[in-house]
Amino acid sequence: MGTEIQQAEQAERDELLCELRECYGPDAVFRDGQEEAVLGILNGRRTLVVQKTGWGKSLVYFLATKMLRKRSDAVTLIISPLLALMNNQIESANRLGLQVKTINSENTEEWDEIFEAFQKHTLDALIISPERLANEDFKKMLTARRGADIGLFVVDEAHCISDWGHDFRPDYRRIVDIIQMLPSNIPVLATTATANNRVVSDIRKQLGDDLLISRGSLMRESLALQAIKLGSKEERLAWISEHIDSIPGSGIIYCRTVSDCQLVCRWLVAEGISAECYYAGVEKKEGKAKQEIIDRFMGNQIKALVATVAFGMGFDKPDISFVIHFQRPGNIVAYYQQIGRAGRAMDHAYAILLCGEEDDAISNYFINSAFPTEDQMNEIVKAVTDHPGLRLKEFERYVNMKATRIQKCVNYLMVNGDIYRDRNQYYKTPRAWQPDLEHCEEITGIRKAELRQMNDFSNLTGCYMEYIARFLDDAQADRCGKCANCLGHPLFSEEVSREKVAQAQQFIRSSFNVIEPRKVWPAGVRVDGRNVIEEADQCGEGRVLSNYGDAGWGMLVQEGKYRQNHFGSQLVDASCELLKDYVRENEIRWVTNISSRRRPDLVRDFAKALAEKLGLEYADVIRKTENARCQKELNTSILQFENADSSFEAEYALEGNVLLVDDMVDSRWTLTVCGYKLRKKGSGKVFPFALANTADRNGDE
């Protein structure tokens, strides 16, 4: 009997190897752990694969799918977090001759056809996002036949299931509900490259104690690491421009904020280095299609892709030769995941960590905003209780939170079973609302500890890669022999020339942001009977001198506003230099300003001095009312609009185009409303100008 079992197992192994070589060539062999993971799935086991990026986790579930489809017509269902990852997986599946489809936001017109193919079992695999499990119709389809349509259930990036994972997502909790519904004979595969023992233990608890774990070394032999402390942005810009050309090939520069992405990219281009930006809203802000940017990077047409974490999972470029971090990431696991983009099919690649003064402030912002607070969740629960049937956008009238924060709270409460959605309207469930504050505080404490560990990493004297591998509980962690600390000397000089630093500082000071005009009023608001702002009443494209608190003019703005209570002549001169051609090109004839009641002279005095320097007439025409709230306390468009609308009046206007001056710009509603009121009083076109931009200064993807 034992011999027969052994023969059957060997026959199965032979068949697997045959399938592998048919797709990848006659010399193809499995990497350590791949064959065992596939066999576990074929034997109906629930399996967790913890292997480094590029190991071939998708091969495991697609090869298993091919074998399972020979046994039955049931379909593999894959939960994947990102569209880019979905597209990359489909390419992998095609190599194995599999018919795979995805349901995502970009193919809504194909959904019905894909659903039908899934139910008829004409697909080999279907890839969906975890958010799709919130769709009641889809959930009913899965539960109606108790998973009879599913032959293999795959959870990609499984660390997202765990509260303790570096990238926990509430929507992933729905996955566990589906898994618990599945019959025990349906295999489940969870994959990740970033799970330490605590995360593995949590996943085991959710998927079952009888979990087969395939765990390999997370050491990345091709990577050479170095951490370099350069406090100011101008020093880091200078370092990049002085050293990037000495690294062969192309790579990624990671930034924590969109504004830094834009700054670094502009600097590189000005230095004659080919670069592109990539972040969540790049198409809207840069006017370039994401795919066009990715195609240029994948085709080695640019030296550096300057990106936020929006560029991550799902982009498989094997010849990335460097990853440079413009700031420290918030934790070791995120850092490991990001540097893992480099050196996948190369013997040698570089990971350079630049450490700056603002790193901890950005990280703390992300940590403190990771989980909804008790007050925020109370506001959402109260709003949906007092106004049952609210649509998502309508929360903004009753809840003073940014739209992204409202979405996060709503998702958390839905997954937790405290509210539910019916036809895009939200209602309170019968269960009593009780926040699990202790749990949230525990996770926040872990995140802060992880930040301290990231700081320790940047001060390390031992092997960088060994430190990371030990943090991830890799039993095979060892000295890499390639990093700066192992070698005993820097991979790259940590010095930057004073001349280049001075150039970078001047560049930062000469850079400016654009204030895009708003073209519609907030949802549900009608002015003059319309939600669209008439083109004649829209502001022109405005200008911003700096990012608040940034190197260059941003620091002077901060000091002038909160320490000196005066914007000095340097800011007047810099603004004049920025605006002189702009004023001439737009035929601006006069200047006015928006002042606060608390410090009415601050912006007024600056606007007067600027008008004199530009040779324009100044008129103080905008009055602020007594009972106005501070605009920066408000977070939704509807509240910001209503506050600005009730706070400001244009008493009169001069003829001709006008420069409308404010110290800060964030939501743009104050400038939009005041610009509209100036037009109604008979002014020409209104062109906004602000000394500093405060939008997204703490962090944005």
Buried (B, 14 or more C-beta within 10 A) or exposed (E): EEEEEEEEEEEBBEEBBEBBEEBEEEEEEBEEBBBBBBBBBBEBBBBBBBBBBBBBBBBBBBBBBBBBBEEEEBBBBBBBBBBBBBBBBBEBBEEBEBBBBBBBEEEEEBBEEBBEBBEEBEBBBBBBBBBBBBEEEBBEBBEEEEBBBBBBBBBBBBBBBBBBBBBBBBBBBBBBEBBEEBEEEBBBBBBBBBBBEBBBEBBBEBBBEEBBBBBBBBBBEBBBBBBBBBEBBBBBBBBBBBBBEEBEBBBBBBBBBBBBBBBBBBBBBBBEBEBBBBBBEBBEBBEBEBEEBBEBBBEEEBBBBBBBBBBBBBBBBEBBBBBBBBBBBBBBBBBBBBBBBBBBEBEEBBBBBBBBBBBBBBBBBBBEBBBBBEEBBBBBBBBBEEBEEBEBBBBBBBBBBBBEBBEBBBBBBBBBEBBBBEEEBBBBBEEEBEBEEEEBEEBBEBBBEBBEBBBEBBEBEEBBBBBBBBBBBBEEBEBBEBBBBBEEEEBBEBEBEEEBBEBBBEBBBEBBBEBEBBEEBBEEBEBEEEEEBEEEBBBBEBBBBBBBBBBBBBBBBBBBBEEEEBBEEEBBEBBBEBBEEBBEEBEBBBBBBBBBEEEEEBBBBBBBBBBBBBEBBBBBBBEBEEEBBEBEEBBBBBBBBBBBBEBBBBEEBBEBBBBBBBBBBBBBBBBBBBBBBBBEBEBBBBBBBBBBBBBBBBBBB
